[in-house]
Amino acid sequence: MRMKQLLLGLFLTLNLAAVAQNSKKEVLFSIDDKPYYTDEFARVYKKNIDLVKDESQKDLNQYLELFIGYKLKINKANKLGLQNNPKYQTELKSYRSQLAKNYLTDSKVTKELIQEAYNRSLKEIKASHILLMVDENATPEDTLKAYKQIQDIRRKAIDGEDFGRLAEQYSQDPSAKENKGELGYFSVFRMIYPFESAAYKTEKGKVSNVVRTRFGYHLIKVEDIRDNRGEITVAHIMINRPSDPVLAQKAKSTIQDIYKKLQQGESFETLAQQFSEDKSSAAKGGVLGRFSSGELSSEKFEDVAFSLTKEKPLSEPFESEFGWHIVKLMDKFPVKTYEQMETELDSKIRKDERSRLITNSMNEKLRKKFPLKRDDKLYALAAKTVTNDYYTSAWKRPTEGKDFEKPLFKIQEKPINATTFLEYVDKRQKNPIELKPINKAVDKLYEDFVDEQLNVYYNDDLEKEFPEFADVMEEYRDGLLLFDLMEKEIWEKSKTDTLGLENFYKSHEQNYKWKKRYDVLIASSTNPEFAKKARKMLEQGKSADFIKEKLNTKESVNIMISEGVYEEGNDVLPKNILSQPGVTETSQKGDYYFVAKVNKVIPEGSKKLEECKGKAINDYQQYLEENWVTALKKEFSIKVNQDVFEKVKKEIKI
C-alpha cells in the first residue's frame, strides 16, 4: 500500500491549485471513439513537467506518445473490469476522503486558529487553578449553584486571600490538597482549549474570570509568563533518594563520586550505563527523549536542564523530587518559525477541542449557501414519536406510516425524508445526549442532523463545485487503476515467469557483468598502534576471532573487523588495496586506520542470474511494458487530431 501511494504521489504531485489553461477544450485524440481533450493534456503536462528527468520526455510529441500510452492502459484496465474490484473502490473512497478535507473546513477560521496557536507557543505560562466540577448535562439548579460558589471564591481571591489556600480548601481537583492548585509552566495544547484561552488572556499576577470547561468551573491565577524555552535533549545520571537517612547520605556520596569521575574525564555514557538508577535511560547512556517545559514531572530538573549551555554542558549534582541527578546537555532546539510549525499546528488543531470552531463555522456557511425550509407539521409529527425510552437506548422508531416518507426539507432539489431523520435519531441513541426534556433533545438532534446532511450534500457535490478537485480525483482514479493493472500484467508476471526471465537474461547477458572483486578481511581502529598490531597478526595468518580476542577488552573495543567480497570501487575497500593476495600497508581515512588482507582476487566476469536477479527483473519489467504498449496500440483504435495538437503545442510554448 505504501509503494502504491509513493508511485501515485510521483505521478500526481497532489497539486490542488488550478492550472491556468490557455487552450480551449477540444478533442485531441480518441481511443475506440472515447474522446480525450486538450485541457487535460495541457494541464497534466504543465503539472508534471518539472518531475521529468529525461529531457526527451519534455518534447511534446514524445509526451503525447506517453500520454496516449497511459490512457491505453486505463482503457485496458476498464476493459478487464478492474474498476469493479471492491479493494480498488475502497482505496479510491479513502483517497477522496483525504482530499476532501481541504474543502470541508473553513480555511479562514483554520488559519486564524493556527496563527493564534503559534503566537501562544512563543510563551510559557505558570499558573494555579481552582476547579468546581459540574457535569456538562447538569441541571440548571446544580449549574447555578456551582457558578455562584466559584464567583464567591473569586471575590475572596480578588480581595487578597491566598489563592493556594483557597485551592486547598475548595478545589475539587484531587491533586489540589497536595499542590495547592499549582500547574507549573505550560504552553499551547497542554490544557483544554477554553482553559488555555483564559490563561493566555489573563495578566501576570491576576485571577481570571470564571471559565467553563467540560469538567466544570475554573479560576486561574497566572503567576508568571516567560518566553518559550524551546525543546532540549539531555542525558542524566540518577541515583534514587531512599527514605532512610543513612542510605540517603550514601546516595548523595555516590552522585558526588560520579561527578568527580566526570571531572577527571571519564565517559558520561559509560558512567550512566554503569551507575544510573533510571533504568529506562541508563542503557542508552542516560539520554532522555526530547522535551519542552512542563513535559517532565520535575520543574527543578527542567530548570537545570534548560540552564545548561554549550560552554557549560554539565550540571553539578542536584536533588529533585525523585533523587540525585547530574545532567549533560546534548542539544537545544529553539522555537520553530511559523512556516516550520504550520502543518504540525494544523494537525493538532484538527484533533483538539478548538476544531469545533472550524466545524461550527463551516456549518454556518453551508446553512447560508443552502437555505432550508422545514415542513414544521411533519417535523412535529416525527418528533412526537421519540419518547423518554431514547435515554436508555430502548426507543423503537416507527416502521409504518407513509407520512414519514415525505420530505422534511430539501437541499437544493434533493429531498430529505422524515424517515431518514428518525433513522438518525435511532443511531444516535447508542450514545444518547442527556439533554432534557425529550423535546429539547430531539430539537438538538435535528440541528445536528441538518448539519450532517448539508455536509454530505456538499461533499458529494465537490466535483461540480471545484473543477480542480474533479481533475485530481480523475487522476487518482486513473492512477489507482494503472497500479492495479501494472501489478497484474507486468510486475507479477516478471516475478513468476521464470522461463521468460531466464530467456531475457540470456539474450542480455552482456548487461550483467562483475567488475574485479576482492575477497578481503578489513581491520580498522582509531588508534594507529592497534592497526599495526592487527597487521602483524594478519601477516602471521591469525583469524579475525583471534585478533579481536587479543586486542579488545570488556571495557574497550580497540579493533573492528569486517569480511566479505567487494567489487572494485566499493567505498569499503582501502585505496591501497592489493591486486594479488597479501596484506596491505596501514592506511588512514578520517579518524580511522585500516589494514586489509586480500584472500583472493576474482577477475571480471558475467553474473549468474541469481546474482543479478533484482536488476534483471526490473529490466524485464521495462521490456514487457514496452512490448505491451505496442500490443495495446493494436488492440485499440487510436485517432489523433494533428491540427488540434499543433495548436496545443503553440499555446503551451507561449
N, C-alpha and C positions, 0 to 999 in steps of 0.2 A: 504493500500500500504506500509506503514511504517513497519507494522508487517511482511509483506511478505519479505521485504528487510532484516529485522533482522534475520528471520529464514534462509533465503538463505545465509546470511553472516556467520551464525554459522556453516552451513554445508560446505560452500565452502572455507571459510577463505581468499579468494581473494589473494592467494599467486601466483604471476606471475612467480616466479623463477622456472625453470625446475627442477623436482625432479630426482635425479640420480636413474636409474633403472638397477639393476643387472640382472634381469631375461629377457631373450629374449621373444619376443611376441609369445605366444601360446594360444590356446583356453582353457580357464579354465572351463567354463560351457556354456550351451546353453539354451535358453528359446524358445520353439517352433522352434527349429533349427536356431535361431538367435544367433551367437557366441558372447561371451564376453571374453576379453583377459586378460592375466596375467599382462601385463604392466599397464593397467588401475587399476586393483585391487591393485597392489603393490603401485602405485602412490597415490591413494586415501587413502589407509591405512596409509602410512607414513605421509601424509599431515594432516590427521585428528586425528591421534592417541593421540596427546597431549591435544585435546579437550575432549576426552572421560574420564568421571569421574568414570564410572562403570568399575572396573578392569576386570570383566568377559568379557566385550566387547573388551578388548585388546587381548583376546585369538583369534588366527587366525581362529580356527574352528567356534567360535561364530561370529566373524566378517564376515566370508564368508556367514553365515546364514543371517546376517543383510544386506549384500551387495546383495545377491540374492533376499531378500525381497524388497529391494529398486528397483532393476531392474524389479521385477514383477509388482510393482506399475506403473513404467514408461510404461511398455508394456500395462497395463490396460488403462492408460491414452491415449495412442496412439490408442488403440482399440476403445475407446469411441469417438475418433476424437477431443480431447481437443486441440491438436496441431494446429487445423484449426481455433480456436477461434481468431477473429480479435484482441481482447484485449490482448491475450497471445502473438500474433505476434508483436503487438506494443510495449509491455513491453520488449520482447526479443531484438527487434531492439534498444530500448533505452539503455538497458544494454550493448549491443555490442558497441554502440556509445561511451559510457563512458569508456569502457575497451580499446577501440582502441586508445583513446587519448594518451596513453603511448607509442604507436608505431608510431603515425603520427606526431611526433615532433622530432626535432634534440636534443637529450638529452645532447650532449656535449655543444652546444650553450646555452641551458637552464640552465645547471649547472653554466656556466660562468656568465650568467646574474644574477643568484641567488647570487653567490659569490660577484659580483660587487655591487648588491643592499645591501647585508648585510654590506659590507665594508663601503658603503656610509651612511648606517643607524647609524654608530658609530659616525658620525659627524653632526653638525648643522651649516648651512651657513647663514650669514646675508648679504643680497645683495640688490642692487638697479638696475633698468634696464631702458633702453630706447627702445621703440618699434616704428617701422615704419611699418604700416600694408601693406601687399601685399598678394593678393589672390593667392591660390595655382595654379590657372589656368590663372593668369595674363599674358598679352602679354609680349614677351621678352623685348620690349621697356620700359614698365612700371616697370618690374622687375629690369632692368639695372639702371633705374633712381633712384629707391629706394635704390639699392645697393650702388650706387655712393654717395648718400646723407648720408647713415649710415656710410660709410667709412670716409666721411668728418667730421661727428660728432665725430667719434672715434679719428681722428687725433687731434681734439680740446681737447678731454678729455686727451689724452696721453700728449699733450703739457701743461697740467696743469689747464685747465679751470674746474670750479666747476661742478662735474657730476650732482648734484642735480639741478643746474640752467639750465644745458643743457637738462635734462629730462623735466623740467618745460617748456622749450622753444620749444623743438622738439618732445617729445614723444607723440604718438597718443593713448597711454593707457589713458582712460578717467580720471583715478584717479591721474595721474601724476601732474596735476595742484595743487592738494592739498598735496600729499605726496612726491612730487619731485622724484617719481620713487621708493621709498623705499618699500621693500617687507617684511622686518623683517626677523626673522630666519625661516628656513625651512630645512627639511631633505628629504630623498628619497621618491619618489612617490607623493610629494606635488606639483611638477611642471611637465609640459610635458617633455618627456624624452630628446629631444635634448637640451632644456634649462637647465635641471638638469645636464646633462653631461658637458655642457660648464661651469656651475657654479662650479662643483666639480673639474674641470681641471684648474681653474684659481686661481692663488696665491692670498693670502690676500693682499688687497690694490691695486690690479691690475685690469685693464679693459680687458675683454675677447676679443677674435677675434669676428668678426661678426657671429651671429648664425641665421640659418634659421629654422623656425618652420612653422606650418600650418597657423599661424597668420601673419607672416611676418618676418622682420629682427629685431634682438635684439642686444643690447650691455648690458653686465652685469658687474657691478663693485662689487667685493667681499670685503665687509667691515670688516667682522670678520669670524673666523672659531673656533668653540669650540666643546668639547666633547658632545655627545648626553646626555641630562639630564634624559632620560628615560621617564616614564609616572608617573602621580600623580593623586591622588584623594583628593579633598579638599571640605570643606563646607565653605560657606561665608554668612555673613550678609551684605546686601547692602541697602544704603539709597540714593535715586536718588538725583542728583545735579540740583536744579532749576536754571533758568537763573536770577531770581530776587535775588539781593544781600542779602536782609533781609532774604528771605527763604533759601538761600544758607548757611547763617551763622547758621540758625536754624538746617539745615540738619547736619552740622558739629557738632553742640552741641549734637544732638541726637545720632550720632555714638559714640561720646566720653562718653555719659552716658551709652550706651550699653556696652562699653569697661570696664567701672567701675564695672558694674554688673558682667561681666565675671571674673574680678579680685577678686570679692567678692565670687566667687564660684558658681554662678548661671549657669544653664544648657545652653550650646551653642545651642543645638537643640531647646529648648523651646523658647529662645530669637529669634532665626531665624524664627520660626513659627509665633511668635507674631509681630516682627518688620520688618523683611526683606522685601524690596520692589521689590525683584526679585521673582515674583510670581511663576515662573516655578520651583524654587528650595525651596522656603520657606516652603511649605507643607512637604517636605522631610527633614526638619531640616537644610536646606541650602546646602545639599550635591549636588555637581555637578558631571557630568559624568567624567570618567577617561579621561585625555587628555595629550598630549605631546606639546612640544614647537611649536608655530605657529598655533595651532588649535583654539585658542581663539582670540577674536578681540582686546584684550588689551595686549600688551607686558609688560606693567607695572604690571598688575595683575599676569601674568605668572611668572615674575621675583620674585615677593614677594612670590608667592606660592612655587616655587622651592627653595627659600631660607630657608623655614621652615624645622625644624629637629625634631626628637623625643624628644630631650632635650628642644627645644623651638618650640612647635607646634602651637602657636598662634601669629598672627601678631598684631602689633599696628594698629590703624585706618590709612588708607591711601586713597589717592584720585586717581582715574583713569579717563579716558575719559567719563565714564558713571555715576560716583558718588563716594560715600564713601564706603569703604569695611573694614571688619575685616575677615581674612581668618584663618581657622583652618585646620591643616594637618590631613588627615585621613589615607592615606597610600602612600608609594612610591614604584615604581616598576622599578628596574634597567633595562638597555638594555638586552634583551634576548640573549642567546647564538645562534650560527648558527644553531645548531640542533633544538632548540626550534622554530626558525623562518622559517626554510627551507620550510615547507609546506605552511605557510602563504605567504611567498615571491613568491613561485611558482604560487600560485593562483593570486596574484596581477599582476605578470608579464604577465600572460595569458590574463588579462583584460586591460593591459597597451599598450601604443604605441610601446614599445620595443618588444612586441610579434611578430611584423612584421619581426624582425631579425631572430626569430626562424622559422617563416613561409618561409622566403626567403632562409634560409639555407637548409631547408627540400626540397624546390622546386629544388634547385641546385643539391642536392643528387639524387633526382628522375630523373632529366634530364640526369645525368651521368649513372644512373642504367638502364634507359630505353631510349637509344638514338633513336631519331626520324628522319625520312626522310620525309619532306613535299613534296607534289605534288604542286610545285610552280605555274604551269599553272592553276590548279584547284583553288588554293588559289586566284590568281589574278582575275579569273572569278567570284568567290564568293564575293570578296572584292568590285568589281565594282558595285555590286547590292546595296551596302549600300550608301545611299545619305545623304545630309545635313538634311533631314527630321528626321534623328536619334536624333538630338539635341533637337527636340521639341516632341519626342516620337510619331511621326506621320509616321515613316518609316514602310513599309509593306514588310516583307520578301517574296521572290518568292515562290509560291506554286507549280509551274510547272518547269519542267526541270530535266530530268533524270541524267544530268551531275553531279548534286549536290548530287546524291545518291552514288557517287563513294567515295572511301576512300581518305580523305585529308591527313591522316597519319595513321600509325599503332603503337600500343603499344604492343610489342611482336607480337602475332598473332591476336590481337584484332583490327579490323578496326574502325576508327572514321571518319564518313562521313562528307562531307561539309555541308550537311543539318543540322547535329547536331550543327555545328559551327554557322550557320545562326540562328538557334533557340536560341542559347546562346546570340547572338547579340540582337535578338528581346527582350529577357527577360531583358537584361541589359539596354535597352533604357528607362525602367521605372524610372531609376535613372542614366541618361546618364553621361558619363565622358565628361568634357568640352574641352578636348584636340583637337586642330585644326591645320591643315585642317583635313577633314574626313578620309583621308588615314592613317594619324598618329593615329587617334582614333581607326581605325579598326586594325592596327598593335598591338596596346596596348591590345585591346580586344582579339586578337588571342593569345598573350602571356599569358594572364590571363586564357584563355580557355584551353590552353595546360597544365598549372599548375593544373587546376581543374581536367582535365581528368586523368592526371598522379596520382593525389591524390586519385581519385575514384578507379582507377585500383589497386593501391597499397592497398587501404583499403579493397577492395573486395577480395584481394589475401592473406590477413593476415593469415588465417588458414593454407594455404600451406607454407607460408614464415616462420611462427613461430609455431612449434608444441605445445609449452606451451600455446599459445593463443587459439589454437584449443581445447586443453584439458579443459581450463577454460570455454570456450564457451559451450562445451558439458555439463559440469557440471551445468552451468547456465540454459541451455535448459532443462535438466532433472529436475533441482530444481524448476523451474517455473511450469513445468507440474505437479510435485509432489504436490506443494502447491495447485494448482487448483483442483487436484484430491482429496486431503485430505479435502479440503473445501467442495467439492461436496458429497463425500462418507462418511465422518466421522464427521467433525465439524458441518455442518448444520444439519445433522441427529441427532446428540447428543442434539442439542438445540430444534429441532422441534418434535422429537419422545417422546412426554410426557409420553406415556404409557410404552415404553421401559425403559425410565429413572426411572420411578416410580418402575417398577419391579426390576431393577438393585439395586435401593436404598433399597428396602425391603429385598433383598437377601444379602445385605452387610451392614445392619443397624448397626452392631457391630463396623464398622469403623468410625461411625459418632456420637461421644459422647461429651457432655458438661462436663467440669470439674466443680467443685464447683464455683458458681457465686455470686457476691456481688452487690446488688442494693445500690449504695452509692452516697453521696454528699461529695465532697472533696474541702476544702478551703485551700488556700496557700498564703503565704506572705513572703517577705524578712525581715519583722520586727516581732520578736517573740511576741511582745506585741499585735499586731493586730491579730496574730494567736490565742492567749489566749482569746482575746475578742470574736473572731468568735466561739471558742469552747464553751464559756459560753452561747452564743446565741443559738447555736445548742442544747445544753442541755436543754435550755428553750423552744425548739421546734420552733424557729424562721425560716422563709423561707429564701431561697437564696436571693431573691429580697430585703427582709428586711435587711439582713446582709450587702449587698452591698450598700444599701441606707444609712445605719448608718455609715459605715466605710470608704466609698470612697467619695471623693470630686471632684469638677470640675477640680481642679489643680492636684490631685494625686489619682492614683488607688492603694489603700493600700491592697486590698484583691481580689484574683481571685477565682472563684468558678466554678467547673465542676460537672456535674451529669450524671450518666449512670449506665449500668450494665456491670461489668468486670469479666472475668474469673480469677480464682486463678492463680497467677504467672504473671499477667499483670503488667508491669512497672509502670502503673498509680497508682496502689494501694500502700499505705504506708506499710512498713514492719510490723507495729504493728496493722494490720487490725484485727478486732474482728471476732470471729466465730459465733456471735449472734448479733441481733440488739442492737445498742448503739453508743456512741460517744467515739472515741479513745483519748488517751493522745496526746499531741502535739509532733511531731517527726520532725527531721531535715534531709534534704538531700541536700548536697551542700549549696548554699546560701539561700535555701527556708525552711520555716517551714510549716508543714502540720497538718491538723486535719481532720478526716473523720467521717461522721455519716453513720452508716450502717442501712439502712432501712429494708433490707430483705436479708437473705442468702438462695440462691437457690441450692438445692443439685444436685449431679451429675445425669445425665440422657441422654436419646437419643435426638439427634437433630431432629427437623422436617425437611422434605425435603427442605422447603423454607429457613430454617436457614443454610443449608449447600449446597445449590444448586450449587454454583460455583465449589466447590471441587468434588461434586458428578458428575457434567457434565464432569469435567476433567478426573475422574476415569472411567466414562462411555466411553469417547472417547478412552482411552487406551484399555479398554476391547473390544470395537468394532474393533479397529485396529488389535489387536492380533488375533481375530477370522477371520477378513477379510483376513489377510495374509495366514492363514490356508486354506481359501476358494480359494484364488488365486493360491495356490500350486496345487489345484485340477483342476483349470480351465486351467492352462498352463502346458505344458510338460517341465520338467527340467532334464537336464543331466549334471552331474559334472564329470570332468576328474580327478579322485582321484590321479593318478600318477603325473599329472602336478601340482596339488595342493600341494602334498608332496614336490616337488622340489621348489615351490614358498616359502613354509614355511621355508625351509632350507636357501634359499637365503636372505629372509627378516631378519632372525635372525642372519646372519653373521655380 
